Amino acid sequence: MEPAIEGGDPACWLHLVCPECGRLDPDPERRVCRACGAELPDPEES
Ligand SMILES: [Zn+2]
């Protein structure tokens, strides 16, 4: 539940975390989870 990332606004990396499997993908350009194929949240969507 807690990604090993600290010192930043959660919103900065929230879109990097797969909502389905919880995997943190370091590639901000990726739109689909590399692990389970789920769609990742759109970082430009507020
Ligand atoms: Zn996933």
mmCIF file of the protein (N, C-alpha, C, O) and its ligand, coordinates in Angstrom:
data_MODEL
# 
_entry.id   MODEL 
# 
loop_
_entity.id 
_entity.type 
_entity.pdbx_number_of_molecules 
1 polymer     1 
2 non-polymer 1 
# 
_entity_poly.entity_id                      1 
_entity_poly.type                           'polypeptide(L)' 
_entity_poly.nstd_linkage                   no 
_entity_poly.nstd_monomer                   no 
_entity_poly.pdbx_seq_one_letter_code       MEPAIEGGDPACWLHLVCPECGRLDPDPERRVCRACGAELPDPEES 
_entity_poly.pdbx_seq_one_letter_code_can   MEPAIEGGDPACWLHLVCPECGRLDPDPERRVCRACGAELPDPEES 
_entity_poly.pdbx_strand_id                 A 
# 
loop_
_entity_poly_seq.entity_id 
_entity_poly_seq.num 
_entity_poly_seq.mon_id 
_entity_poly_seq.hetero 
1 1  MET n 
1 2  GLU n 
1 3  PRO n 
1 4  ALA n 
1 5  ILE n 
1 6  GLU n 
1 7  GLY n 
1 8  GLY n 
1 9  ASP n 
1 10 PRO n 
1 11 ALA n 
1 12 CYS n 
1 13 TRP n 
1 14 LEU n 
1 15 HIS n 
1 16 LEU n 
1 17 VAL n 
1 18 CYS n 
1 19 PRO n 
1 20 GLU n 
1 21 CYS n 
1 22 GLY n 
1 23 ARG n 
1 24 LEU n 
1 25 ASP n 
1 26 PRO n 
1 27 ASP n 
1 28 PRO n 
1 29 GLU n 
1 30 ARG n 
1 31 ARG n 
1 32 VAL n 
1 33 CYS n 
1 34 ARG n 
1 35 ALA n 
1 36 CYS n 
1 37 GLY n 
1 38 ALA n 
1 39 GLU n 
1 40 LEU n 
1 41 PRO n 
1 42 ASP n 
1 43 PRO n 
1 44 GLU n 
1 45 GLU n 
1 46 SER n 
# 
loop_
_struct_asym.id 
_struct_asym.entity_id 
A 1 
B 2 
# 
loop_
_chem_comp.id 
_chem_comp.type 
_chem_comp.mon_nstd_flag 
ALA 'L-peptide linking' y 
ARG 'L-peptide linking' y 
ASP 'L-peptide linking' y 
CYS 'L-peptide linking' y 
GLU 'L-peptide linking' y 
GLY 'peptide linking'   y 
HIS 'L-peptide linking' y 
ILE 'L-peptide linking' y 
LEU 'L-peptide linking' y 
MET 'L-peptide linking' y 
PRO 'L-peptide linking' y 
SER 'L-peptide linking' y 
TRP 'L-peptide linking' y 
VAL 'L-peptide linking' y 
ZN  non-polymer         . 
# 
_pdbx_entity_nonpoly.entity_id   2 
_pdbx_entity_nonpoly.name        ? 
_pdbx_entity_nonpoly.comp_id     ZN 
# 
_pdbx_nonpoly_scheme.asym_id         B 
_pdbx_nonpoly_scheme.entity_id       2 
_pdbx_nonpoly_scheme.mon_id          ZN 
_pdbx_nonpoly_scheme.ndb_seq_num     1 
_pdbx_nonpoly_scheme.pdb_seq_num     101 
_pdbx_nonpoly_scheme.auth_seq_num    101 
_pdbx_nonpoly_scheme.pdb_mon_id      ZN 
_pdbx_nonpoly_scheme.auth_mon_id     ZN 
_pdbx_nonpoly_scheme.pdb_strand_id   A 
_pdbx_nonpoly_scheme.pdb_ins_code    . 
# 
loop_
_atom_site.group_PDB 
_atom_site.id 
_atom_site.type_symbol 
_atom_site.label_atom_id 
_atom_site.label_alt_id 
_atom_site.label_comp_id 
_atom_site.label_asym_id 
_atom_site.label_entity_id 
_atom_site.label_seq_id 
_atom_site.pdbx_PDB_ins_code 
_atom_site.Cartn_x 
_atom_site.Cartn_y 
_atom_site.Cartn_z 
_atom_site.occupancy 
_atom_site.B_iso_or_equiv 
_atom_site.pdbx_formal_charge 
_atom_site.auth_seq_id 
_atom_site.auth_comp_id 
_atom_site.auth_asym_id 
_atom_site.auth_atom_id 
_atom_site.pdbx_PDB_model_num 
ATOM   1   N  N  . MET A 1 1  ? 0.839  -1.207 0.000   1.00 0.00 ? 1   MET A N  1 
ATOM   2   C  CA . MET A 1 1  ? 0.000  0.000  0.000   1.00 0.00 ? 1   MET A CA 1 
ATOM   3   C  C  . MET A 1 1  ? 0.866  1.247  0.000   1.00 0.00 ? 1   MET A C  1 
ATOM   4   O  O  . MET A 1 1  ? 0.432  2.313  -0.436  1.00 0.00 ? 1   MET A O  1 
ATOM   5   N  N  . GLU A 1 2  ? 2.119  1.109  0.500   1.00 0.00 ? 2   GLU A N  1 
ATOM   6   C  CA . GLU A 1 2  ? 2.987  2.270  0.539   1.00 0.00 ? 2   GLU A CA 1 
ATOM   7   C  C  . GLU A 1 2  ? 4.227  2.075  -0.333  1.00 0.00 ? 2   GLU A C  1 
ATOM   8   O  O  . GLU A 1 2  ? 5.172  1.391  0.058   1.00 0.00 ? 2   GLU A O  1 
ATOM   9   N  N  . PRO A 1 3  ? 4.209  2.679  -1.505  1.00 0.00 ? 3   PRO A N  1 
ATOM   10  C  CA . PRO A 1 3  ? 5.394  2.612  -2.376  1.00 0.00 ? 3   PRO A CA 1 
ATOM   11  C  C  . PRO A 1 3  ? 6.624  3.186  -1.693  1.00 0.00 ? 3   PRO A C  1 
ATOM   12  O  O  . PRO A 1 3  ? 6.521  4.118  -0.896  1.00 0.00 ? 3   PRO A O  1 
ATOM   13  N  N  . ALA A 1 4  ? 7.780  2.634  -2.004  1.00 0.00 ? 4   ALA A N  1 
ATOM   14  C  CA . ALA A 1 4  ? 9.006  3.059  -1.333  1.00 0.00 ? 4   ALA A CA 1 
ATOM   15  C  C  . ALA A 1 4  ? 9.520  4.372  -1.903  1.00 0.00 ? 4   ALA A C  1 
ATOM   16  O  O  . ALA A 1 4  ? 10.659 4.477  -2.358  1.00 0.00 ? 4   ALA A O  1 
ATOM   17  N  N  . ILE A 1 5  ? 8.652  5.359  -1.864  1.00 0.00 ? 5   ILE A N  1 
ATOM   18  C  CA . ILE A 1 5  ? 9.064  6.672  -2.352  1.00 0.00 ? 5   ILE A CA 1 
ATOM   19  C  C  . ILE A 1 5  ? 8.662  7.717  -1.318  1.00 0.00 ? 5   ILE A C  1 
ATOM   20  O  O  . ILE A 1 5  ? 7.521  7.746  -0.856  1.00 0.00 ? 5   ILE A O  1 
ATOM   21  N  N  . GLU A 1 6  ? 9.610  8.567  -0.966  1.00 0.00 ? 6   GLU A N  1 
ATOM   22  C  CA . GLU A 1 6  ? 9.297  9.563  0.047   1.00 0.00 ? 6   GLU A CA 1 
ATOM   23  C  C  . GLU A 1 6  ? 9.827  10.933 -0.370  1.00 0.00 ? 6   GLU A C  1 
ATOM   24  O  O  . GLU A 1 6  ? 10.646 11.055 -1.281  1.00 0.00 ? 6   GLU A O  1 
ATOM   25  N  N  . GLY A 1 7  ? 9.346  11.937 0.308   1.00 0.00 ? 7   GLY A N  1 
ATOM   26  C  CA . GLY A 1 7  ? 9.876  13.271 0.082   1.00 0.00 ? 7   GLY A CA 1 
ATOM   27  C  C  . GLY A 1 7  ? 9.221  13.991 -1.082  1.00 0.00 ? 7   GLY A C  1 
ATOM   28  O  O  . GLY A 1 7  ? 9.743  14.997 -1.563  1.00 0.00 ? 7   GLY A O  1 
ATOM   29  N  N  . GLY A 1 8  ? 8.081  13.485 -1.541  1.00 0.00 ? 8   GLY A N  1 
ATOM   30  C  CA . GLY A 1 8  ? 7.430  14.162 -2.651  1.00 0.00 ? 8   GLY A CA 1 
ATOM   31  C  C  . GLY A 1 8  ? 5.921  14.170 -2.483  1.00 0.00 ? 8   GLY A C  1 
ATOM   32  O  O  . GLY A 1 8  ? 5.367  13.406 -1.692  1.00 0.00 ? 8   GLY A O  1 
ATOM   33  N  N  . ASP A 1 9  ? 5.279  15.024 -3.220  1.00 0.00 ? 9   ASP A N  1 
ATOM   34  C  CA . ASP A 1 9  ? 3.831  15.046 -3.211  1.00 0.00 ? 9   ASP A CA 1 
ATOM   35  C  C  . ASP A 1 9  ? 3.324  13.748 -3.824  1.00 0.00 ? 9   ASP A C  1 
ATOM   36  O  O  . ASP A 1 9  ? 3.751  13.372 -4.916  1.00 0.00 ? 9   ASP A O  1 
ATOM   37  N  N  . PRO A 1 10 ? 2.431  13.070 -3.146  1.00 0.00 ? 10  PRO A N  1 
ATOM   38  C  CA . PRO A 1 10 ? 1.907  11.805 -3.673  1.00 0.00 ? 10  PRO A CA 1 
ATOM   39  C  C  . PRO A 1 10 ? 1.354  11.956 -5.079  1.00 0.00 ? 10  PRO A C  1 
ATOM   40  O  O  . PRO A 1 10 ? 1.397  11.010 -5.865  1.00 0.00 ? 10  PRO A O  1 
ATOM   41  N  N  . ALA A 1 11 ? 0.838  13.128 -5.405  1.00 0.00 ? 11  ALA A N  1 
ATOM   42  C  CA . ALA A 1 11 ? 0.262  13.346 -6.721  1.00 0.00 ? 11  ALA A CA 1 
ATOM   43  C  C  . ALA A 1 11 ? 1.327  13.273 -7.811  1.00 0.00 ? 11  ALA A C  1 
ATOM   44  O  O  . ALA A 1 11 ? 1.017  13.066 -8.985  1.00 0.00 ? 11  ALA A O  1 
ATOM   45  N  N  . CYS A 1 12 ? 2.580  13.445 -7.409  1.00 0.00 ? 12  CYS A N  1 
ATOM   46  C  CA . CYS A 1 12 ? 3.670  13.428 -8.376  1.00 0.00 ? 12  CYS A CA 1 
ATOM   47  C  C  . CYS A 1 12 ? 3.901  12.033 -8.942  1.00 0.00 ? 12  CYS A C  1 
ATOM   48  O  O  . CYS A 1 12 ? 4.324  11.890 -10.089 1.00 0.00 ? 12  CYS A O  1 
ATOM   49  N  N  . TRP A 1 13 ? 3.630  11.022 -8.159  1.00 0.00 ? 13  TRP A N  1 
ATOM   50  C  CA . TRP A 1 13 ? 3.897  9.662  -8.611  1.00 0.00 ? 13  TRP A CA 1 
ATOM   51  C  C  . TRP A 1 13 ? 2.663  8.778  -8.608  1.00 0.00 ? 13  TRP A C  1 
ATOM   52  O  O  . TRP A 1 13 ? 2.722  7.597  -8.950  1.00 0.00 ? 13  TRP A O  1 
ATOM   53  N  N  . LEU A 1 14 ? 1.549  9.369  -8.217  1.00 0.00 ? 14  LEU A N  1 
ATOM   54  C  CA . LEU A 1 14 ? 0.332  8.577  -8.119  1.00 0.00 ? 14  LEU A CA 1 
ATOM   55  C  C  . LEU A 1 14 ? -0.026 7.962  -9.472  1.00 0.00 ? 14  LEU A C  1 
ATOM   56  O  O  . LEU A 1 14 ? -0.521 6.838  -9.545  1.00 0.00 ? 14  LEU A O  1 
ATOM   57  N  N  . HIS A 1 15 ? 0.234  8.724  -10.548 1.00 0.00 ? 15  HIS A N  1 
ATOM   58  C  CA . HIS A 1 15 ? -0.125 8.225  -11.878 1.00 0.00 ? 15  HIS A CA 1 
ATOM   59  C  C  . HIS A 1 15 ? 0.839  7.167  -12.369 1.00 0.00 ? 15  HIS A C  1 
ATOM   60  O  O  . HIS A 1 15 ? 0.637  6.567  -13.425 1.00 0.00 ? 15  HIS A O  1 
ATOM   61  N  N  . LEU A 1 16 ? 1.911  6.939  -11.578 1.00 0.00 ? 16  LEU A N  1 
ATOM   62  C  CA . LEU A 1 16 ? 2.874  5.910  -11.959 1.00 0.00 ? 16  LEU A CA 1 
ATOM   63  C  C  . LEU A 1 16 ? 2.529  4.577  -11.314 1.00 0.00 ? 16  LEU A C  1 
ATOM   64  O  O  . LEU A 1 16 ? 3.108  3.542  -11.644 1.00 0.00 ? 16  LEU A O  1 
ATOM   65  N  N  . VAL A 1 17 ? 1.584  4.618  -10.397 1.00 0.00 ? 17  VAL A N  1 
ATOM   66  C  CA . VAL A 1 17 ? 1.216  3.397  -9.692  1.00 0.00 ? 17  VAL A CA 1 
ATOM   67  C  C  . VAL A 1 17 ? -0.026 2.785  -10.318 1.00 0.00 ? 17  VAL A C  1 
ATOM   68  O  O  . VAL A 1 17 ? -1.055 3.444  -10.464 1.00 0.00 ? 17  VAL A O  1 
ATOM   69  N  N  . CYS A 1 18 ? 0.087  1.527  -10.682 1.00 0.00 ? 18  CYS A N  1 
ATOM   70  C  CA . CYS A 1 18 ? -1.041 0.824  -11.277 1.00 0.00 ? 18  CYS A CA 1 
ATOM   71  C  C  . CYS A 1 18 ? -2.169 0.676  -10.266 1.00 0.00 ? 18  CYS A C  1 
ATOM   72  O  O  . CYS A 1 18 ? -1.955 0.188  -9.157  1.00 0.00 ? 18  CYS A O  1 
ATOM   73  N  N  . PRO A 1 19 ? -3.378 1.102  -10.652 1.00 0.00 ? 19  PRO A N  1 
ATOM   74  C  CA . PRO A 1 19 ? -4.517 0.994  -9.745  1.00 0.00 ? 19  PRO A CA 1 
ATOM   75  C  C  . PRO A 1 19 ? -4.972 -0.449 -9.567  1.00 0.00 ? 19  PRO A C  1 
ATOM   76  O  O  . PRO A 1 19 ? -5.712 -0.773 -8.639  1.00 0.00 ? 19  PRO A O  1 
ATOM   77  N  N  . GLU A 1 20 ? -4.519 -1.302 -10.467 1.00 0.00 ? 20  GLU A N  1 
ATOM   78  C  CA . GLU A 1 20 ? -4.970 -2.696 -10.420 1.00 0.00 ? 20  GLU A CA 1 
ATOM   79  C  C  . GLU A 1 20 ? -4.048 -3.573 -9.582  1.00 0.00 ? 20  GLU A C  1 
ATOM   80  O  O  . GLU A 1 20 ? -4.508 -4.319 -8.718  1.00 0.00 ? 20  GLU A O  1 
ATOM   81  N  N  . CYS A 1 21 ? -2.745 -3.482 -9.840  1.00 0.00 ? 21  CYS A N  1 
ATOM   82  C  CA . CYS A 1 21 ? -1.823 -4.387 -9.151  1.00 0.00 ? 21  CYS A CA 1 
ATOM   83  C  C  . CYS A 1 21 ? -0.892 -3.638 -8.192  1.00 0.00 ? 21  CYS A C  1 
ATOM   84  O  O  . CYS A 1 21 ? -0.154 -4.260 -7.428  1.00 0.00 ? 21  CYS A O  1 
ATOM   85  N  N  . GLY A 1 22 ? -0.930 -2.298 -8.235  1.00 0.00 ? 22  GLY A N  1 
ATOM   86  C  CA . GLY A 1 22 ? -0.145 -1.528 -7.282  1.00 0.00 ? 22  GLY A CA 1 
ATOM   87  C  C  . GLY A 1 22 ? 1.315  -1.397 -7.666  1.00 0.00 ? 22  GLY A C  1 
ATOM   88  O  O  . GLY A 1 22 ? 2.118  -0.897 -6.878  1.00 0.00 ? 22  GLY A O  1 
ATOM   89  N  N  . ARG A 1 23 ? 1.674  -1.836 -8.859  1.00 0.00 ? 23  ARG A N  1 
ATOM   90  C  CA . ARG A 1 23 ? 3.053  -1.768 -9.298  1.00 0.00 ? 23  ARG A CA 1 
ATOM   91  C  C  . ARG A 1 23 ? 3.427  -0.318 -9.621  1.00 0.00 ? 23  ARG A C  1 
ATOM   92  O  O  . ARG A 1 23 ? 2.663  0.410  -10.256 1.00 0.00 ? 23  ARG A O  1 
ATOM   93  N  N  . LEU A 1 24 ? 4.599  0.074  -9.178  1.00 0.00 ? 24  LEU A N  1 
ATOM   94  C  CA . LEU A 1 24 ? 5.082  1.418  -9.487  1.00 0.00 ? 24  LEU A CA 1 
ATOM   95  C  C  . LEU A 1 24 ? 5.958  1.370  -10.724 1.00 0.00 ? 24  LEU A C  1 
ATOM   96  O  O  . LEU A 1 24 ? 7.020  0.747  -10.725 1.00 0.00 ? 24  LEU A O  1 
ATOM   97  N  N  . ASP A 1 25 ? 5.502  2.034  -11.781 1.00 0.00 ? 25  ASP A N  1 
ATOM   98  C  CA . ASP A 1 25 ? 6.268  2.033  -13.021 1.00 0.00 ? 25  ASP A CA 1 
ATOM   99  C  C  . ASP A 1 25 ? 6.998  3.367  -13.159 1.00 0.00 ? 25  ASP A C  1 
ATOM   100 O  O  . ASP A 1 25 ? 6.367  4.423  -13.139 1.00 0.00 ? 25  ASP A O  1 
ATOM   101 N  N  . PRO A 1 26 ? 8.309  3.327  -13.298 1.00 0.00 ? 26  PRO A N  1 
ATOM   102 C  CA . PRO A 1 26 ? 9.115  4.546  -13.322 1.00 0.00 ? 26  PRO A CA 1 
ATOM   103 C  C  . PRO A 1 26 ? 8.994  5.322  -14.628 1.00 0.00 ? 26  PRO A C  1 
ATOM   104 O  O  . PRO A 1 26 ? 9.497  6.441  -14.732 1.00 0.00 ? 26  PRO A O  1 
ATOM   105 N  N  . ASP A 1 27 ? 8.336  4.743  -15.617 1.00 0.00 ? 27  ASP A N  1 
ATOM   106 C  CA . ASP A 1 27 ? 8.220  5.416  -16.902 1.00 0.00 ? 27  ASP A CA 1 
ATOM   107 C  C  . ASP A 1 27 ? 6.946  6.249  -16.952 1.00 0.00 ? 27  ASP A C  1 
ATOM   108 O  O  . ASP A 1 27 ? 5.856  5.686  -17.056 1.00 0.00 ? 27  ASP A O  1 
ATOM   109 N  N  . PRO A 1 28 ? 7.050  7.579  -16.881 1.00 0.00 ? 28  PRO A N  1 
ATOM   110 C  CA . PRO A 1 28 ? 5.880  8.453  -16.858 1.00 0.00 ? 28  PRO A CA 1 
ATOM   111 C  C  . PRO A 1 28 ? 5.158  8.495  -18.192 1.00 0.00 ? 28  PRO A C  1 
ATOM   112 O  O  . PRO A 1 28 ? 4.023  8.964  -18.276 1.00 0.00 ? 28  PRO A O  1 
ATOM   113 N  N  . GLU A 1 29 ? 5.816  8.005  -19.233 1.00 0.00 ? 29  GLU A N  1 
ATOM   114 C  CA . GLU A 1 29 ? 5.203  8.025  -20.559 1.00 0.00 ? 29  GLU A CA 1 
ATOM   115 C  C  . GLU A 1 29 ? 4.304  6.814  -20.768 1.00 0.00 ? 29  GLU A C  1 
ATOM   116 O  O  . GLU A 1 29 ? 3.487  6.780  -21.688 1.00 0.00 ? 29  GLU A O  1 
ATOM   117 N  N  . ARG A 1 30 ? 4.466  5.832  -19.905 1.00 0.00 ? 30  ARG A N  1 
ATOM   118 C  CA . ARG A 1 30 ? 3.708  4.611  -20.081 1.00 0.00 ? 30  ARG A CA 1 
ATOM   119 C  C  . ARG A 1 30 ? 2.241  4.840  -19.742 1.00 0.00 ? 30  ARG A C  1 
ATOM   120 O  O  . ARG A 1 30 ? 1.920  5.475  -18.738 1.00 0.00 ? 30  ARG A O  1 
ATOM   121 N  N  . ARG A 1 31 ? 1.376  4.332  -20.566 1.00 0.00 ? 31  ARG A N  1 
ATOM   122 C  CA . ARG A 1 31 ? -0.059 4.507  -20.355 1.00 0.00 ? 31  ARG A CA 1 
ATOM   123 C  C  . ARG A 1 31 ? -0.719 3.223  -19.868 1.00 0.00 ? 31  ARG A C  1 
ATOM   124 O  O  . ARG A 1 31 ? -1.851 3.228  -19.385 1.00 0.00 ? 31  ARG A O  1 
ATOM   125 N  N  . VAL A 1 32 ? 0.005  2.143  -20.006 1.00 0.00 ? 32  VAL A N  1 
ATOM   126 C  CA . VAL A 1 32 ? -0.569 0.859  -19.619 1.00 0.00 ? 32  VAL A CA 1 
ATOM   127 C  C  . VAL A 1 32 ? 0.404  0.128  -18.702 1.00 0.00 ? 32  VAL A C  1 
ATOM   128 O  O  . VAL A 1 32 ? 1.614  0.141  -18.930 1.00 0.00 ? 32  VAL A O  1 
ATOM   129 N  N  . CYS A 1 33 ? -0.125 -0.501 -17.676 1.00 0.00 ? 33  CYS A N  1 
ATOM   130 C  CA . CYS A 1 33 ? 0.714  -1.220 -16.738 1.00 0.00 ? 33  CYS A CA 1 
ATOM   131 C  C  . CYS A 1 33 ? 1.493  -2.330 -17.434 1.00 0.00 ? 33  CYS A C  1 
ATOM   132 O  O  . CYS A 1 33 ? 0.942  -3.134 -18.185 1.00 0.00 ? 33  CYS A O  1 
ATOM   133 N  N  . ARG A 1 34 ? 2.779  -2.342 -17.160 1.00 0.00 ? 34  ARG A N  1 
ATOM   134 C  CA . ARG A 1 34 ? 3.644  -3.334 -17.793 1.00 0.00 ? 34  ARG A CA 1 
ATOM   135 C  C  . ARG A 1 34 ? 3.424  -4.719 -17.186 1.00 0.00 ? 34  ARG A C  1 
ATOM   136 O  O  . ARG A 1 34 ? 3.715  -5.743 -17.804 1.00 0.00 ? 34  ARG A O  1 
ATOM   137 N  N  . ALA A 1 35 ? 2.908  -4.721 -15.968 1.00 0.00 ? 35  ALA A N  1 
ATOM   138 C  CA . ALA A 1 35 ? 2.744  -5.986 -15.255 1.00 0.00 ? 35  ALA A CA 1 
ATOM   139 C  C  . ALA A 1 35 ? 1.415  -6.666 -15.574 1.00 0.00 ? 35  ALA A C  1 
ATOM   140 O  O  . ALA A 1 35 ? 1.383  -7.862 -15.865 1.00 0.00 ? 35  ALA A O  1 
ATOM   141 N  N  . CYS A 1 36 ? 0.319  -5.909 -15.522 1.00 0.00 ? 36  CYS A N  1 
ATOM   142 C  CA . CYS A 1 36 ? -0.990 -6.541 -15.666 1.00 0.00 ? 36  CYS A CA 1 
ATOM   143 C  C  . CYS A 1 36 ? -1.763 -6.003 -16.866 1.00 0.00 ? 36  CYS A C  1 
ATOM   144 O  O  . CYS A 1 36 ? -2.807 -6.548 -17.225 1.00 0.00 ? 36  CYS A O  1 
ATOM   145 N  N  . GLY A 1 37 ? -1.257 -4.931 -17.492 1.00 0.00 ? 37  GLY A N  1 
ATOM   146 C  CA . GLY A 1 37 ? -1.905 -4.423 -18.700 1.00 0.00 ? 37  GLY A CA 1 
ATOM   147 C  C  . GLY A 1 37 ? -3.051 -3.471 -18.433 1.00 0.00 ? 37  GLY A C  1 
ATOM   148 O  O  . GLY A 1 37 ? -3.754 -3.063 -19.358 1.00 0.00 ? 37  GLY A O  1 
ATOM   149 N  N  . ALA A 1 38 ? -3.245 -3.115 -17.168 1.00 0.00 ? 38  ALA A N  1 
ATOM   150 C  CA . ALA A 1 38 ? -4.327 -2.189 -16.844 1.00 0.00 ? 38  ALA A CA 1 
ATOM   151 C  C  . ALA A 1 38 ? -3.960 -0.778 -17.283 1.00 0.00 ? 38  ALA A C  1 
ATOM   152 O  O  . ALA A 1 38 ? -2.786 -0.411 -17.331 1.00 0.00 ? 38  ALA A O  1 
ATOM   153 N  N  . GLU A 1 39 ? -4.976 -0.004 -17.599 1.00 0.00 ? 39  GLU A N  1 
ATOM   154 C  CA . GLU A 1 39 ? -4.745 1.378  -17.987 1.00 0.00 ? 39  GLU A CA 1 
ATOM   155 C  C  . GLU A 1 39 ? -4.305 2.193  -16.781 1.00 0.00 ? 39  GLU A C  1 
ATOM   156 O  O  . GLU A 1 39 ? -4.907 2.109  -15.711 1.00 0.00 ? 39  GLU A O  1 
ATOM   157 N  N  . LEU A 1 40 ? -3.249 2.982  -16.961 1.00 0.00 ? 40  LEU A N  1 
ATOM   158 C  CA . LEU A 1 40 ? -2.773 3.820  -15.863 1.00 0.00 ? 40  LEU A CA 1 
ATOM   159 C  C  . LEU A 1 40 ? -3.510 5.151  -15.892 1.00 0.00 ? 40  LEU A C  1 
ATOM   160 O  O  . LEU A 1 40 ? -3.926 5.609  -16.957 1.00 0.00 ? 40  LEU A O  1 
ATOM   161 N  N  . PRO A 1 41 ? -3.675 5.777  -14.722 1.00 0.00 ? 41  PRO A N  1 
ATOM   162 C  CA . PRO A 1 41 ? -4.369 7.062  -14.628 1.00 0.00 ? 41  PRO A CA 1 
ATOM   163 C  C  . PRO A 1 41 ? -3.670 8.119  -15.482 1.00 0.00 ? 41  PRO A C  1 
ATOM   164 O  O  . PRO A 1 41 ? -2.445 8.113  -15.609 1.00 0.00 ? 41  PRO A O  1 
ATOM   165 N  N  . ASP A 1 42 ? -4.447 9.016  -16.060 1.00 0.00 ? 42  ASP A N  1 
ATOM   166 C  CA . ASP A 1 42 ? -3.888 10.092 -16.867 1.00 0.00 ? 42  ASP A CA 1 
ATOM   167 C  C  . ASP A 1 42 ? -3.359 11.200 -15.964 1.00 0.00 ? 42  ASP A C  1 
ATOM   168 O  O  . ASP A 1 42 ? -4.132 11.814 -15.229 1.00 0.00 ? 42  ASP A O  1 
ATOM   169 N  N  . PRO A 1 43 ? -2.062 11.465 -16.006 1.00 0.00 ? 43  PRO A N  1 
ATOM   170 C  CA . PRO A 1 43 ? -1.464 12.470 -15.119 1.00 0.00 ? 43  PRO A CA 1 
ATOM   171 C  C  . PRO A 1 43 ? -1.940 13.875 -15.415 1.00 0.00 ? 43  PRO A C  1 
ATOM   172 O  O  . PRO A 1 43 ? -1.836 14.764 -14.570 1.00 0.00 ? 43  PRO A O  1 
ATOM   173 N  N  . GLU A 1 44 ? -2.473 14.084 -16.636 1.00 0.00 ? 44  GLU A N  1 
ATOM   174 C  CA . GLU A 1 44 ? -2.921 15.417 -17.001 1.00 0.00 ? 44  GLU A CA 1 
ATOM   175 C  C  . GLU A 1 44 ? -4.392 15.604 -16.654 1.00 0.00 ? 44  GLU A C  1 
ATOM   176 O  O  . GLU A 1 44 ? -4.959 16.682 -16.833 1.00 0.00 ? 44  GLU A O  1 
ATOM   177 N  N  . GLU A 1 45 ? -4.976 14.567 -16.170 1.00 0.00 ? 45  GLU A N  1 
ATOM   178 C  CA . GLU A 1 45 ? -6.380 14.630 -15.815 1.00 0.00 ? 45  GLU A CA 1 
ATOM   179 C  C  . GLU A 1 45 ? -6.540 15.033 -14.359 1.00 0.00 ? 45  GLU A C  1 
ATOM   180 O  O  . GLU A 1 45 ? -6.065 14.336 -13.462 1.00 0.00 ? 45  GLU A O  1 
ATOM   181 N  N  . SER A 1 46 ? -7.199 16.139 -14.124 1.00 0.00 ? 46  SER A N  1 
ATOM   182 C  CA . SER A 1 46 ? -7.376 16.603 -12.765 1.00 0.00 ? 46  SER A CA 1 
ATOM   183 C  C  . SER A 1 46 ? -8.850 16.793 -12.461 1.00 0.00 ? 46  SER A C  1 
ATOM   184 O  O  . SER A 1 46 ? -9.205 17.185 -11.350 1.00 0.00 ? 46  SER A O  1 
HETATM 185 ZN ZN . ZN  B 2 .  ? -0.864 -3.424 -13.011 1.00 0.00 2 101 ZN  A ZN 1 
# 
